[in-house]
Amino acid sequence: MNQWSMEHLLLECEASGQARVWQLAEEPWSQKETGWISPDFGTILGCALIIIKDSEGKHKTRDSRLYRMLVSESTHLIWKMRCDRVTTSLG
């Protein structure tokens, strides 16, 4: 995978601190019945469409909303951390 790709930055880059951000995002989820869905690039891109369902197939609205917020806010934080790191190294 290209080291300059968005996928690399969000899921693999050690310099960005992304692994720690995803660990922190998973913590509030640990109290839920549904297991944590480890984000991949497709999940990140489509996080606004995620629907969490219970074992009977019923939509868990609050869980879905929480997961969407955790993924989207974590993605934004990783991007901001990258921007700060790049800006600092340039100046």
PDB file of N, CA, C and O in Angstrom:
ATOM      1  N   MET A   1       0.837  -1.176   0.000  1.00  0.00           N
ATOM      2  CA  MET A   1       0.000   0.000   0.000  1.00  0.00           C
ATOM      3  C   MET A   1       0.891   1.251   0.000  1.00  0.00           C
ATOM      4  O   MET A   1       1.960   1.270   0.610  1.00  0.00           O
ATOM      5  N   ASN A   2       0.445   2.245  -0.667  1.00  0.00           N
ATOM      6  CA  ASN A   2       1.197   3.502  -0.792  1.00  0.00           C
ATOM      7  C   ASN A   2       1.271   4.212   0.557  1.00  0.00           C
ATOM      8  O   ASN A   2       0.252   4.397   1.222  1.00  0.00           O
ATOM      9  N   GLN A   3       2.477   4.609   0.958  1.00  0.00           N
ATOM     10  CA  GLN A   3       2.633   5.282   2.248  1.00  0.00           C
ATOM     11  C   GLN A   3       1.971   6.644   2.284  1.00  0.00           C
ATOM     12  O   GLN A   3       1.822   7.226   3.359  1.00  0.00           O
ATOM     13  N   TRP A   4       1.573   7.160   1.148  1.00  0.00           N
ATOM     14  CA  TRP A   4       0.933   8.477   1.092  1.00  0.00           C
ATOM     15  C   TRP A   4      -0.585   8.375   0.971  1.00  0.00           C
ATOM     16  O   TRP A   4      -1.258   9.390   0.790  1.00  0.00           O
ATOM     17  N   SER A   5      -1.122   7.184   1.067  1.00  0.00           N
ATOM     18  CA  SER A   5      -2.560   7.027   0.899  1.00  0.00           C
ATOM     19  C   SER A   5      -3.315   7.362   2.186  1.00  0.00           C
ATOM     20  O   SER A   5      -2.763   7.291   3.284  1.00  0.00           O
ATOM     21  N   MET A   6      -4.563   7.719   2.030  1.00  0.00           N
ATOM     22  CA  MET A   6      -5.420   8.003   3.176  1.00  0.00           C
ATOM     23  C   MET A   6      -5.620   6.726   3.990  1.00  0.00           C
ATOM     24  O   MET A   6      -5.668   6.778   5.219  1.00  0.00           O
ATOM     25  N   GLU A   7      -5.734   5.604   3.328  1.00  0.00           N
ATOM     26  CA  GLU A   7      -5.890   4.332   4.031  1.00  0.00           C
ATOM     27  C   GLU A   7      -4.687   4.069   4.940  1.00  0.00           C
ATOM     28  O   GLU A   7      -4.850   3.647   6.085  1.00  0.00           O
ATOM     29  N   HIS A   8      -3.500   4.314   4.433  1.00  0.00           N
ATOM     30  CA  HIS A   8      -2.288   4.141   5.236  1.00  0.00           C
ATOM     31  C   HIS A   8      -2.326   5.065   6.457  1.00  0.00           C
ATOM     32  O   HIS A   8      -2.071   4.628   7.579  1.00  0.00           O
ATOM     33  N   LEU A   9      -2.639   6.318   6.235  1.00  0.00           N
ATOM     34  CA  LEU A   9      -2.666   7.303   7.319  1.00  0.00           C
ATOM     35  C   LEU A   9      -3.646   6.895   8.418  1.00  0.00           C
ATOM     36  O   LEU A   9      -3.315   6.975   9.601  1.00  0.00           O
ATOM     37  N   LEU A  10      -4.832   6.465   8.042  1.00  0.00           N
ATOM     38  CA  LEU A  10      -5.885   6.179   9.018  1.00  0.00           C
ATOM     39  C   LEU A  10      -5.760   4.830   9.705  1.00  0.00           C
ATOM     40  O   LEU A  10      -6.288   4.646  10.802  1.00  0.00           O
ATOM     41  N   LEU A  11      -5.064   3.875   9.073  1.00  0.00           N
ATOM     42  CA  LEU A  11      -5.066   2.520   9.613  1.00  0.00           C
ATOM     43  C   LEU A  11      -3.693   1.915   9.877  1.00  0.00           C
ATOM     44  O   LEU A  11      -3.595   0.931  10.611  1.00  0.00           O
ATOM     45  N   GLU A  12      -2.637   2.468   9.306  1.00  0.00           N
ATOM     46  CA  GLU A  12      -1.340   1.809   9.408  1.00  0.00           C
ATOM     47  C   GLU A  12      -0.201   2.696   9.881  1.00  0.00           C
ATOM     48  O   GLU A  12       0.755   2.197  10.473  1.00  0.00           O
ATOM     49  N   CYS A  13      -0.277   3.976   9.641  1.00  0.00           N
ATOM     50  CA  CYS A  13       0.838   4.881   9.889  1.00  0.00           C
ATOM     51  C   CYS A  13       1.184   4.945  11.380  1.00  0.00           C
ATOM     52  O   CYS A  13       0.346   5.329  12.196  1.00  0.00           O
ATOM     53  N   GLU A  14       2.383   4.578  11.724  1.00  0.00           N
ATOM     54  CA  GLU A  14       2.816   4.612  13.114  1.00  0.00           C
ATOM     55  C   GLU A  14       3.108   6.037  13.575  1.00  0.00           C
ATOM     56  O   GLU A  14       2.968   6.345  14.758  1.00  0.00           O
ATOM     57  N   ALA A  15       3.511   6.901  12.656  1.00  0.00           N
ATOM     58  CA  ALA A  15       3.851   8.283  13.011  1.00  0.00           C
ATOM     59  C   ALA A  15       2.628   9.091  13.411  1.00  0.00           C
ATOM     60  O   ALA A  15       2.750  10.045  14.179  1.00  0.00           O
ATOM     61  N   SER A  16       1.462   8.736  12.913  1.00  0.00           N
ATOM     62  CA  SER A  16       0.265   9.542  13.164  1.00  0.00           C
ATOM     63  C   SER A  16      -0.379   9.267  14.515  1.00  0.00           C
ATOM     64  O   SER A  16      -1.209  10.059  14.962  1.00  0.00           O
ATOM     65  N   GLY A  17      -0.026   8.174  15.179  1.00  0.00           N
ATOM     66  CA  GLY A  17      -0.663   7.821  16.445  1.00  0.00           C
ATOM     67  C   GLY A  17      -2.043   7.222  16.270  1.00  0.00           C
ATOM     68  O   GLY A  17      -2.819   7.153  17.222  1.00  0.00           O
ATOM     69  N   GLN A  18      -2.351   6.792  15.066  1.00  0.00           N
ATOM     70  CA  GLN A  18      -3.688   6.289  14.771  1.00  0.00           C
ATOM     71  C   GLN A  18      -4.055   5.066  15.603  1.00  0.00           C
ATOM     72  O   GLN A  18      -5.215   4.915  15.985  1.00  0.00           O
ATOM     73  N   ALA A  19      -3.110   4.201  15.888  1.00  0.00           N
ATOM     74  CA  ALA A  19      -3.425   2.988  16.649  1.00  0.00           C
ATOM     75  C   ALA A  19      -3.983   3.347  18.030  1.00  0.00           C
ATOM     76  O   ALA A  19      -4.933   2.721  18.500  1.00  0.00           O
ATOM     77  N   ARG A  20      -3.399   4.339  18.665  1.00  0.00           N
ATOM     78  CA  ARG A  20      -3.861   4.779  19.987  1.00  0.00           C
ATOM     79  C   ARG A  20      -5.254   5.392  19.904  1.00  0.00           C
ATOM     80  O   ARG A  20      -6.089   5.163  20.780  1.00  0.00           O
ATOM     81  N   VAL A  21      -5.502   6.158  18.867  1.00  0.00           N
ATOM     82  CA  VAL A  21      -6.831   6.763  18.693  1.00  0.00           C
ATOM     83  C   VAL A  21      -7.888   5.666  18.563  1.00  0.00           C
ATOM     84  O   VAL A  21      -8.951   5.755  19.178  1.00  0.00           O
ATOM     85  N   TRP A  22      -7.603   4.634  17.766  1.00  0.00           N
ATOM     86  CA  TRP A  22      -8.583   3.562  17.607  1.00  0.00           C
ATOM     87  C   TRP A  22      -8.773   2.783  18.908  1.00  0.00           C
ATOM     88  O   TRP A  22      -9.882   2.333  19.198  1.00  0.00           O
ATOM     89  N   GLN A  23      -7.709   2.617  19.692  1.00  0.00           N
ATOM     90  CA  GLN A  23      -7.848   1.964  21.003  1.00  0.00           C
ATOM     91  C   GLN A  23      -8.780   2.771  21.899  1.00  0.00           C
ATOM     92  O   GLN A  23      -9.653   2.216  22.566  1.00  0.00           O
ATOM     93  N   LEU A  24      -8.582   4.081  21.906  1.00  0.00           N
ATOM     94  CA  LEU A  24      -9.422   4.950  22.737  1.00  0.00           C
ATOM     95  C   LEU A  24     -10.873   4.954  22.256  1.00  0.00           C
ATOM     96  O   LEU A  24     -11.792   5.049  23.069  1.00  0.00           O
ATOM     97  N   ALA A  25     -11.086   4.852  20.953  1.00  0.00           N
ATOM     98  CA  ALA A  25     -12.450   4.814  20.410  1.00  0.00           C
ATOM     99  C   ALA A  25     -13.168   3.538  20.817  1.00  0.00           C
ATOM    100  O   ALA A  25     -14.385   3.532  21.002  1.00  0.00           O
ATOM    101  N   GLU A  26     -12.415   2.468  20.955  1.00  0.00           N
ATOM    102  CA  GLU A  26     -13.006   1.180  21.302  1.00  0.00           C
ATOM    103  C   GLU A  26     -13.428   1.096  22.773  1.00  0.00           C
ATOM    104  O   GLU A  26     -14.334   0.335  23.114  1.00  0.00           O
ATOM    105  N   GLU A  27     -12.789   1.860  23.627  1.00  0.00           N
ATOM    106  CA  GLU A  27     -13.062   1.776  25.072  1.00  0.00           C
ATOM    107  C   GLU A  27     -14.526   1.993  25.449  1.00  0.00           C
ATOM    108  O   GLU A  27     -15.086   1.152  26.153  1.00  0.00           O
ATOM    109  N   PRO A  28     -15.181   3.085  25.014  1.00  0.00           N
ATOM    110  CA  PRO A  28     -16.595   3.246  25.418  1.00  0.00           C
ATOM    111  C   PRO A  28     -17.498   2.167  24.828  1.00  0.00           C
ATOM    112  O   PRO A  28     -18.571   1.887  25.362  1.00  0.00           O
ATOM    113  N   TRP A  29     -17.064   1.568  23.733  1.00  0.00           N
ATOM    114  CA  TRP A  29     -17.857   0.526  23.086  1.00  0.00           C
ATOM    115  C   TRP A  29     -17.828  -0.778  23.892  1.00  0.00           C
ATOM    116  O   TRP A  29     -18.734  -1.600  23.751  1.00  0.00           O
ATOM    117  N   SER A  30     -16.823  -0.981  24.720  1.00  0.00           N
ATOM    118  CA  SER A  30     -16.652  -2.241  25.444  1.00  0.00           C
ATOM    119  C   SER A  30     -17.816  -2.528  26.393  1.00  0.00           C
ATOM    120  O   SER A  30     -17.978  -3.665  26.835  1.00  0.00           O
ATOM    121  N   GLN A  31     -18.621  -1.527  26.711  1.00  0.00           N
ATOM    122  CA  GLN A  31     -19.774  -1.724  27.586  1.00  0.00           C
ATOM    123  C   GLN A  31     -21.021  -2.190  26.819  1.00  0.00           C
ATOM    124  O   GLN A  31     -22.052  -2.489  27.420  1.00  0.00           O
ATOM    125  N   LYS A  32     -20.913  -2.247  25.502  1.00  0.00           N
ATOM    126  CA  LYS A  32     -22.036  -2.656  24.664  1.00  0.00           C
ATOM    127  C   LYS A  32     -22.061  -4.168  24.496  1.00  0.00           C
ATOM    128  O   LYS A  32     -21.037  -4.834  24.643  1.00  0.00           O
ATOM    129  N   GLU A  33     -23.243  -4.706  24.187  1.00  0.00           N
ATOM    130  CA  GLU A  33     -23.392  -6.135  23.929  1.00  0.00           C
ATOM    131  C   GLU A  33     -22.707  -6.533  22.626  1.00  0.00           C
ATOM    132  O   GLU A  33     -22.084  -7.590  22.532  1.00  0.00           O
ATOM    133  N   THR A  34     -22.833  -5.680  21.641  1.00  0.00           N
ATOM    134  CA  THR A  34     -22.273  -5.948  20.320  1.00  0.00           C
ATOM    135  C   THR A  34     -20.771  -5.760  20.366  1.00  0.00           C
ATOM    136  O   THR A  34     -20.283  -4.784  20.934  1.00  0.00           O
ATOM    137  N   GLY A  35     -20.035  -6.684  19.774  1.00  0.00           N
ATOM    138  CA  GLY A  35     -18.584  -6.558  19.735  1.00  0.00           C
ATOM    139  C   GLY A  35     -18.151  -5.389  18.864  1.00  0.00           C
ATOM    140  O   GLY A  35     -18.862  -4.981  17.946  1.00  0.00           O
ATOM    141  N   TRP A  36     -16.975  -4.859  19.167  1.00  0.00           N
ATOM    142  CA  TRP A  36     -16.406  -3.751  18.406  1.00  0.00           C
ATOM    143  C   TRP A  36     -16.134  -4.188  16.974  1.00  0.00           C
ATOM    144  O   TRP A  36     -15.573  -5.259  16.744  1.00  0.00           O
ATOM    145  N   ILE A  37     -16.526  -3.375  16.027  1.00  0.00           N
ATOM    146  CA  ILE A  37     -16.257  -3.620  14.610  1.00  0.00           C
ATOM    147  C   ILE A  37     -14.991  -2.833  14.293  1.00  0.00           C
ATOM    148  O   ILE A  37     -15.034  -1.609  14.163  1.00  0.00           O
ATOM    149  N   SER A  38     -13.870  -3.530  14.170  1.00  0.00           N
ATOM    150  CA  SER A  38     -12.612  -2.844  13.870  1.00  0.00           C
ATOM    151  C   SER A  38     -12.732  -2.170  12.510  1.00  0.00           C
ATOM    152  O   SER A  38     -12.999  -2.830  11.506  1.00  0.00           O
ATOM    153  N   PRO A  39     -12.537  -0.865  12.481  1.00  0.00           N
ATOM    154  CA  PRO A  39     -12.713  -0.146  11.222  1.00  0.00           C
ATOM    155  C   PRO A  39     -11.678  -0.539  10.172  1.00  0.00           C
ATOM    156  O   PRO A  39     -10.488  -0.653  10.463  1.00  0.00           O
ATOM    157  N   ASP A  40     -12.150  -0.739   8.968  1.00  0.00           N
ATOM    158  CA  ASP A  40     -11.267  -0.842   7.814  1.00  0.00           C
ATOM    159  C   ASP A  40     -11.569   0.383   6.951  1.00  0.00           C
ATOM    160  O   ASP A  40     -12.418   1.196   7.316  1.00  0.00           O
ATOM    161  N   PHE A  41     -10.897   0.525   5.833  1.00  0.00           N
ATOM    162  CA  PHE A  41     -11.063   1.741   5.046  1.00  0.00           C
ATOM    163  C   PHE A  41     -12.495   1.915   4.554  1.00  0.00           C
ATOM    164  O   PHE A  41     -13.017   3.030   4.546  1.00  0.00           O
ATOM    165  N   GLY A  42     -13.129   0.826   4.146  1.00  0.00           N
ATOM    166  CA  GLY A  42     -14.517   0.897   3.688  1.00  0.00           C
ATOM    167  C   GLY A  42     -15.474   1.297   4.796  1.00  0.00           C
ATOM    168  O   GLY A  42     -16.405   2.070   4.568  1.00  0.00           O
ATOM    169  N   THR A  43     -15.250   0.775   5.994  1.00  0.00           N
ATOM    170  CA  THR A  43     -16.086   1.128   7.141  1.00  0.00           C
ATOM    171  C   THR A  43     -15.951   2.613   7.468  1.00  0.00           C
ATOM    172  O   THR A  43     -16.932   3.289   7.779  1.00  0.00           O
ATOM    173  N   ILE A  44     -14.705   3.108   7.390  1.00  0.00           N
ATOM    174  CA  ILE A  44     -14.477   4.528   7.665  1.00  0.00           C
ATOM    175  C   ILE A  44     -15.207   5.391   6.645  1.00  0.00           C
ATOM    176  O   ILE A  44     -15.890   6.348   7.009  1.00  0.00           O
ATOM    177  N   LEU A  45     -15.063   5.054   5.377  1.00  0.00           N
ATOM    178  CA  LEU A  45     -15.710   5.844   4.322  1.00  0.00           C
ATOM    179  C   LEU A  45     -17.234   5.793   4.409  1.00  0.00           C
ATOM    180  O   LEU A  45     -17.912   6.777   4.115  1.00  0.00           O
ATOM    181  N   GLY A  46     -17.756   4.661   4.807  1.00  0.00           N
ATOM    182  CA  GLY A  46     -19.211   4.501   4.857  1.00  0.00           C
ATOM    183  C   GLY A  46     -19.788   4.525   6.257  1.00  0.00           C
ATOM    184  O   GLY A  46     -20.896   4.034   6.471  1.00  0.00           O
ATOM    185  N   CYS A  47     -19.061   5.087   7.222  1.00  0.00           N
ATOM    186  CA  CYS A  47     -19.504   5.006   8.619  1.00  0.00           C
ATOM    187  C   CYS A  47     -20.875   5.642   8.844  1.00  0.00           C
ATOM    188  O   CYS A  47     -21.592   5.234   9.757  1.00  0.00           O
ATOM    189  N   ALA A  48     -21.247   6.615   8.050  1.00  0.00           N
ATOM    190  CA  ALA A  48     -22.557   7.257   8.233  1.00  0.00           C
ATOM    191  C   ALA A  48     -23.709   6.312   7.881  1.00  0.00           C
ATOM    192  O   ALA A  48     -24.861   6.578   8.224  1.00  0.00           O
ATOM    193  N   LEU A  49     -23.397   5.222   7.202  1.00  0.00           N
ATOM    194  CA  LEU A  49     -24.435   4.279   6.789  1.00  0.00           C
ATOM    195  C   LEU A  49     -24.521   3.042   7.682  1.00  0.00           C
ATOM    196  O   LEU A  49     -25.374   2.181   7.467  1.00  0.00           O
ATOM    197  N   ILE A  50     -23.655   2.950   8.668  1.00  0.00           N
ATOM    198  CA  ILE A  50     -23.604   1.774   9.534  1.00  0.00           C
ATOM    199  C   ILE A  50     -24.891   1.654  10.347  1.00  0.00           C
ATOM    200  O   ILE A  50     -25.364   2.622  10.943  1.00  0.00           O
ATOM    201  N   ILE A  51     -25.438   0.451  10.355  1.00  0.00           N
ATOM    202  CA  ILE A  51     -26.608   0.151  11.175  1.00  0.00           C
ATOM    203  C   ILE A  51     -26.253  -1.058  12.029  1.00  0.00           C
ATOM    204  O   ILE A  51     -25.968  -2.135  11.505  1.00  0.00           O
ATOM    205  N   ILE A  52     -26.271  -0.876  13.334  1.00  0.00           N
ATOM    206  CA  ILE A  52     -26.009  -1.956  14.279  1.00  0.00           C
ATOM    207  C   ILE A  52     -27.349  -2.607  14.609  1.00  0.00           C
ATOM    208  O   ILE A  52     -28.331  -1.923  14.896  1.00  0.00           O
ATOM    209  N   LYS A  53     -27.374  -3.937  14.564  1.00  0.00           N
ATOM    210  CA  LYS A  53     -28.609  -4.673  14.870  1.00  0.00           C
ATOM    211  C   LYS A  53     -28.359  -5.655  16.004  1.00  0.00           C
ATOM    212  O   LYS A  53     -27.240  -6.130  16.202  1.00  0.00           O
ATOM    213  N   ASP A  54     -29.416  -5.946  16.740  1.00  0.00           N
ATOM    214  CA  ASP A  54     -29.301  -6.947  17.801  1.00  0.00           C
ATOM    215  C   ASP A  54     -29.427  -8.344  17.200  1.00  0.00           C
ATOM    216  O   ASP A  54     -29.545  -8.492  15.984  1.00  0.00           O
ATOM    217  N   SER A  55     -29.402  -9.354  18.039  1.00  0.00           N
ATOM    218  CA  SER A  55     -29.442 -10.745  17.567  1.00  0.00           C
ATOM    219  C   SER A  55     -30.750 -11.093  16.851  1.00  0.00           C
ATOM    220  O   SER A  55     -30.807 -12.061  16.093  1.00  0.00           O
ATOM    221  N   GLU A  56     -31.794 -10.304  17.094  1.00  0.00           N
ATOM    222  CA  GLU A  56     -33.078 -10.537  16.445  1.00  0.00           C
ATOM    223  C   GLU A  56     -33.251  -9.712  15.178  1.00  0.00           C
ATOM    224  O   GLU A  56     -34.291  -9.783  14.523  1.00  0.00           O
ATOM    225  N   GLY A  57     -32.236  -8.931  14.832  1.00  0.00           N
ATOM    226  CA  GLY A  57     -32.287  -8.122  13.620  1.00  0.00           C
ATOM    227  C   GLY A  57     -32.900  -6.740  13.813  1.00  0.00           C
ATOM    228  O   GLY A  57     -33.122  -6.017  12.842  1.00  0.00           O
ATOM    229  N   LYS A  58     -33.172  -6.374  15.059  1.00  0.00           N
ATOM    230  CA  LYS A  58     -33.756  -5.067  15.335  1.00  0.00           C
ATOM    231  C   LYS A  58     -32.665  -3.998  15.365  1.00  0.00           C
ATOM    232  O   LYS A  58     -31.604  -4.193  15.959  1.00  0.00           O
ATOM    233  N   HIS A  59     -32.938  -2.880  14.723  1.00  0.00           N
ATOM    234  CA  HIS A  59     -31.987  -1.763  14.648  1.00  0.00           C
ATOM    235  C   HIS A  59     -31.751  -1.183  16.038  1.00  0.00           C
ATOM    236  O   HIS A  59     -32.689  -0.797  16.735  1.00  0.00           O
ATOM    237  N   LYS A  60     -30.484  -1.129  16.424  1.00  0.00           N
ATOM    238  CA  LYS A  60     -30.104  -0.522  17.710  1.00  0.00           C
ATOM    239  C   LYS A  60     -29.657   0.911  17.402  1.00  0.00           C
ATOM    240  O   LYS A  60     -28.481   1.174  17.153  1.00  0.00           O
ATOM    241  N   THR A  61     -30.624   1.821  17.427  1.00  0.00           N
ATOM    242  CA  THR A  61     -30.411   3.206  17.021  1.00  0.00           C
ATOM    243  C   THR A  61     -29.290   3.879  17.794  1.00  0.00           C
ATOM    244  O   THR A  61     -28.418   4.501  17.189  1.00  0.00           O
ATOM    245  N   ARG A  62     -29.291   3.772  19.100  1.00  0.00           N
ATOM    246  CA  ARG A  62     -28.274   4.443  19.923  1.00  0.00           C
ATOM    247  C   ARG A  62     -26.879   3.873  19.669  1.00  0.00           C
ATOM    248  O   ARG A  62     -25.901   4.614  19.573  1.00  0.00           O
ATOM    249  N   ASP A  63     -26.806   2.556  19.562  1.00  0.00           N
ATOM    250  CA  ASP A  63     -25.505   1.934  19.288  1.00  0.00           C
ATOM    251  C   ASP A  63     -24.991   2.350  17.911  1.00  0.00           C
ATOM    252  O   ASP A  63     -23.804   2.629  17.743  1.00  0.00           O
ATOM    253  N   SER A  64     -25.878   2.388  16.942  1.00  0.00           N
ATOM    254  CA  SER A  64     -25.484   2.813  15.595  1.00  0.00           C
ATOM    255  C   SER A  64     -24.955   4.243  15.620  1.00  0.00           C
ATOM    256  O   SER A  64     -23.926   4.547  15.017  1.00  0.00           O
ATOM    257  N   ARG A  65     -25.666   5.109  16.322  1.00  0.00           N
ATOM    258  CA  ARG A  65     -25.257   6.512  16.417  1.00  0.00           C
ATOM    259  C   ARG A  65     -23.899   6.641  17.120  1.00  0.00           C
ATOM    260  O   ARG A  65     -23.041   7.403  16.676  1.00  0.00           O
ATOM    261  N   LEU A  66     -23.708   5.904  18.203  1.00  0.00           N
ATOM    262  CA  LEU A  66     -22.439   5.944  18.931  1.00  0.00           C
ATOM    263  C   LEU A  66     -21.294   5.462  18.043  1.00  0.00           C
ATOM    264  O   LEU A  66     -20.239   6.094  17.993  1.00  0.00           O
ATOM    265  N   TYR A  67     -21.497   4.350  17.346  1.00  0.00           N
ATOM    266  CA  TYR A  67     -20.434   3.831  16.477  1.00  0.00           C
ATOM    267  C   TYR A  67     -20.080   4.850  15.393  1.00  0.00           C
ATOM    268  O   TYR A  67     -18.902   5.080  15.119  1.00  0.00           O
ATOM    269  N   ARG A  68     -21.079   5.451  14.786  1.00  0.00           N
ATOM    270  CA  ARG A  68     -20.828   6.462  13.750  1.00  0.00           C
ATOM    271  C   ARG A  68     -20.011   7.622  14.303  1.00  0.00           C
ATOM    272  O   ARG A  68     -19.077   8.097  13.657  1.00  0.00           O
ATOM    273  N   MET A  69     -20.365   8.074  15.497  1.00  0.00           N
ATOM    274  CA  MET A  69     -19.617   9.184  16.103  1.00  0.00           C
ATOM    275  C   MET A  69     -18.187   8.777  16.431  1.00  0.00           C
ATOM    276  O   MET A  69     -17.252   9.533  16.167  1.00  0.00           O
ATOM    277  N   LEU A  70     -18.010   7.594  17.001  1.00  0.00           N
ATOM    278  CA  LEU A  70     -16.664   7.151  17.351  1.00  0.00           C
ATOM    279  C   LEU A  70     -15.769   7.053  16.124  1.00  0.00           C
ATOM    280  O   LEU A  70     -14.619   7.491  16.157  1.00  0.00           O
ATOM    281  N   VAL A  71     -16.285   6.484  15.047  1.00  0.00           N
ATOM    282  CA  VAL A  71     -15.472   6.318  13.838  1.00  0.00           C
ATOM    283  C   VAL A  71     -15.209   7.660  13.165  1.00  0.00           C
ATOM    284  O   VAL A  71     -14.072   7.945  12.790  1.00  0.00           O
ATOM    285  N   SER A  72     -16.227   8.477  13.006  1.00  0.00           N
ATOM    286  CA  SER A  72     -16.028   9.746  12.299  1.00  0.00           C
ATOM    287  C   SER A  72     -15.146  10.708  13.095  1.00  0.00           C
ATOM    288  O   SER A  72     -14.283  11.369  12.516  1.00  0.00           O
ATOM    289  N   GLU A  73     -15.344  10.796  14.398  1.00  0.00           N
ATOM    290  CA  GLU A  73     -14.526  11.688  15.215  1.00  0.00           C
ATOM    291  C   GLU A  73     -13.090  11.188  15.336  1.00  0.00           C
ATOM    292  O   GLU A  73     -12.155  11.988  15.366  1.00  0.00           O
ATOM    293  N   SER A  74     -12.912   9.888  15.405  1.00  0.00           N
ATOM    294  CA  SER A  74     -11.558   9.326  15.454  1.00  0.00           C
ATOM    295  C   SER A  74     -10.820   9.589  14.145  1.00  0.00           C
ATOM    296  O   SER A  74      -9.637   9.928  14.147  1.00  0.00           O
ATOM    297  N   THR A  75     -11.517   9.431  13.045  1.00  0.00           N
ATOM    298  CA  THR A  75     -10.934   9.714  11.739  1.00  0.00           C
ATOM    299  C   THR A  75     -10.505  11.177  11.662  1.00  0.00           C
ATOM    300  O   THR A  75      -9.405  11.480  11.199  1.00  0.00           O
ATOM    301  N   HIS A  76     -11.358  12.071  12.107  1.00  0.00           N
ATOM    302  CA  HIS A  76     -11.037  13.497  12.094  1.00  0.00           C
ATOM    303  C   HIS A  76      -9.831  13.798  12.981  1.00  0.00           C
ATOM    304  O   HIS A  76      -8.956  14.573  12.596  1.00  0.00           O
ATOM    305  N   LEU A  77      -9.783  13.188  14.167  1.00  0.00           N
ATOM    306  CA  LEU A  77      -8.657  13.405  15.073  1.00  0.00           C
ATOM    307  C   LEU A  77      -7.343  12.918  14.461  1.00  0.00           C
ATOM    308  O   LEU A  77      -6.325  13.603  14.561  1.00  0.00           O
ATOM    309  N   ILE A  78      -7.357  11.756  13.837  1.00  0.00           N
ATOM    310  CA  ILE A  78      -6.145  11.238  13.191  1.00  0.00           C
ATOM    311  C   ILE A  78      -5.684  12.203  12.102  1.00  0.00           C
ATOM    312  O   ILE A  78      -4.491  12.474  11.972  1.00  0.00           O
ATOM    313  N   TRP A  79      -6.622  12.714  11.330  1.00  0.00           N
ATOM    314  CA  TRP A  79      -6.272  13.679  10.276  1.00  0.00           C
ATOM    315  C   TRP A  79      -5.667  14.949  10.869  1.00  0.00           C
ATOM    316  O   TRP A  79      -4.656  15.446  10.373  1.00  0.00           O
ATOM    317  N   LYS A  80      -6.282  15.474  11.930  1.00  0.00           N
ATOM    318  CA  LYS A  80      -5.770  16.686  12.572  1.00  0.00           C
ATOM    319  C   LYS A  80      -4.375  16.451  13.161  1.00  0.00           C
ATOM    320  O   LYS A  80      -3.509  17.321  13.067  1.00  0.00           O
ATOM    321  N   MET A  81      -4.157  15.292  13.759  1.00  0.00           N
ATOM    322  CA  MET A  81      -2.836  14.973  14.309  1.00  0.00           C
ATOM    323  C   MET A  81      -1.796  14.927  13.200  1.00  0.00           C
ATOM    324  O   MET A  81      -0.666  15.380  13.382  1.00  0.00           O
ATOM    325  N   ARG A  82      -2.172  14.386  12.067  1.00  0.00           N
ATOM    326  CA  ARG A  82      -1.273  14.333  10.924  1.00  0.00           C
ATOM    327  C   ARG A  82      -0.951  15.738  10.446  1.00  0.00           C
ATOM    328  O   ARG A  82       0.209  16.047  10.173  1.00  0.00           O
ATOM    329  N   CYS A  83      -1.952  16.587  10.341  1.00  0.00           N
ATOM    330  CA  CYS A  83      -1.742  17.970   9.890  1.00  0.00           C
ATOM    331  C   CYS A  83      -0.818  18.714  10.842  1.00  0.00           C
ATOM    332  O   CYS A  83       0.073  19.440  10.402  1.00  0.00           O
ATOM    333  N   ASP A  84      -1.024  18.539  12.145  1.00  0.00           N
ATOM    334  CA  ASP A  84      -0.155  19.198  13.126  1.00  0.00           C
ATOM    335  C   ASP A  84       1.283  18.702  12.998  1.00  0.00           C
ATOM    336  O   ASP A  84       2.227  19.488  13.068  1.00  0.00           O
ATOM    337  N   ARG A  85       1.439  17.402  12.812  1.00  0.00           N
ATOM    338  CA  ARG A  85       2.794  16.819  12.693  1.00  0.00           C
ATOM    339  C   ARG A  85       3.497  17.343  11.445  1.00  0.00           C
ATOM    340  O   ARG A  85       4.677  17.690  11.498  1.00  0.00           O
ATOM    341  N   VAL A  86       2.787  17.401  10.335  1.00  0.00           N
ATOM    342  CA  VAL A  86       3.380  17.877   9.086  1.00  0.00           C
ATOM    343  C   VAL A  86       3.691  19.364   9.172  1.00  0.00           C
ATOM    344  O   VAL A  86       4.753  19.799   8.726  1.00  0.00           O
ATOM    345  N   THR A  87       2.784  20.147   9.736  1.00  0.00           N
ATOM    346  CA  THR A  87       2.999  21.581   9.877  1.00  0.00           C
ATOM    347  C   THR A  87       4.208  21.870  10.768  1.00  0.00           C
ATOM    348  O   THR A  87       5.014  22.752  10.473  1.00  0.00           O
ATOM    349  N   THR A  88       4.321  21.114  11.860  1.00  0.00           N
ATOM    350  CA  THR A  88       5.440  21.285  12.788  1.00  0.00           C
ATOM    351  C   THR A  88       6.764  20.946  12.109  1.00  0.00           C
ATOM    352  O   THR A  88       7.763  21.636  12.313  1.00  0.00           O
ATOM    353  N   SER A  89       6.774  19.890  11.306  1.00  0.00           N
ATOM    354  CA  SER A  89       8.024  19.486  10.653  1.00  0.00           C
ATOM    355  C   SER A  89       8.435  20.474   9.552  1.00  0.00           C
ATOM    356  O   SER A  89       9.612  20.541   9.197  1.00  0.00           O
ATOM    357  N   LEU A  90       7.492  21.230   9.016  1.00  0.00           N
ATOM    358  CA  LEU A  90       7.820  22.206   7.969  1.00  0.00           C
ATOM    359  C   LEU A  90       8.316  23.527   8.534  1.00  0.00           C
ATOM    360  O   LEU A  90       9.068  24.248   7.877  1.00  0.00           O
ATOM    361  N   GLY A  91       7.903  23.838   9.730  1.00  0.00           N
ATOM    362  CA  GLY A  91       8.197  25.167  10.225  1.00  0.00           C
ATOM    363  C   GLY A  91       9.100  25.203  11.364  1.00  0.00           C
ATOM    364  O   GLY A  91       9.418  26.281  11.866  1.00  0.00           O
TER     365      GLY A  91
END
